[in-house]
């Protein structure tokens, strides 16, 4: 770089303009970087929320499975009992209807 005394006024103006443009480019790049960092932080937060949700869903399923299995066992046990009761009621209704017809 030339010594300040050796630089003409026009050269100084051009140097200032050039440096000003360079600083504007640096500032624009910094703002882009900040915007990208903010976007990445949003994506990280979203990913953390999704991971937490999946984790809670998995633990919820793990907690629900024994209860669901117990309900299935109850269904398997109660279905034949209820079927027998329905058949008994149907027979009793048939007997009642037959007795009523004969009266």
C-alpha positions in Angstrom: 0.0 0.0 0.0 1.3 3.4 -0.9 2.1 5.9 1.8 -0.8 8.3 2.5 1.2 11.3 1.1 1.7 9.5 -2.2 -2.0 8.8 -2.8 -4.0 11.2 -4.8 -7.4 12.4 -3.7 -9.2 10.3 -6.4 -7.3 7.2 -5.3 -8.3 7.8 -1.7 -12.0 8.2 -2.8 -11.8 5.0 -4.8 -10.1 3.2 -1.9 -12.9 4.4 0.5 -15.6 3.3 -1.9 -14.0 -0.1 -2.4 -13.6 -0.6 1.3 -17.2 0.5 1.9 -18.5 -2.0 -0.7 -16.3 -4.7 0.9 -17.8 -3.8 4.4 -21.3 -4.0 2.9 -20.6 -7.4 1.5 -19.2 -8.6 4.9 -22.3 -7.2 6.6 -24.7 -8.9 4.2 -22.8 -12.2 4.6 -23.0 -11.7 8.4 -26.8 -11.2 8.2 -27.2 -14.2 6.0 -25.2 -16.2 8.5 -27.4 -15.0 11.3 -30.5 -15.9 9.3 -29.2 -19.4 8.5 -28.2 -19.9 12.2 -31.7 -18.9 13.3 -33.3 -21.2 10.7 -31.0 -24.1 11.9 -32.0 -23.4 15.5 -35.6 -23.6 14.6 -35.0 -26.9 12.8 -33.1 -28.3 15.8 -35.9 -27.3 18.1 -38.4 -28.9 15.8 -36.3 -32.1 15.7 -36.0 -32.1 19.5 -39.8 -31.8 19.8 -40.4 -34.6 17.3 -37.8 -36.8 19.1 -39.5 -36.1 22.4 -42.9 -36.8 20.9 -41.7 -40.1 19.5 -40.1 -41.0 22.8 -43.3 -40.2 24.7 -45.3 -42.2 22.1 -43.1 -45.2 22.5 -43.2 -45.1 26.3 -47.0 -44.5 26.1 -47.3 -47.6 23.9 -45.1 -49.6 26.3 -47.3 -48.5 29.2 -50.5 -49.3 27.3 -49.5 -52.7 26.0 -50.0 -54.6 29.3 -53.4 -52.9 29.7 -54.4 -53.8 26.2 -53.3 -57.4 26.7 -55.4 -57.6 29.9 -58.4 -56.2 28.0 -57.9 -58.9 25.3 -57.7 -61.6 27.9 -61.0 -60.3 29.5 -62.6 -60.2 26.0 -61.5 -63.8 25.4 -62.8 -64.9 28.8 -66.1 -63.0 28.7 -67.1 -63.6 25.1 -68.0 -67.3 25.6 -69.7 -66.5 28.9 -71.8 -63.8 27.2 -72.5 -66.1 24.3 -73.8 -68.7 26.7 -76.0 -66.2 28.5 -77.4 -65.0 25.2 -78.2 -68.6 24.1 -79.8 -69.3 27.5 -81.9 -66.1 27.2 -82.9 -67.1 23.7 -83.9 -70.6 24.8 -85.9 -69.1 27.8 -87.6 -66.7 25.4 -88.5 -69.5 23.1 -89.9 -71.6 26.0 -91.8 -68.6 27.2 -93.3 -68.0 23.7 -94.2 -71.7 23.4 -95.9 -71.7 26.8 -97.8 -68.5 25.9 -99.1 -70.0 22.7 -100.4 -73.0 24.5 -102.3 -70.9 27.0 
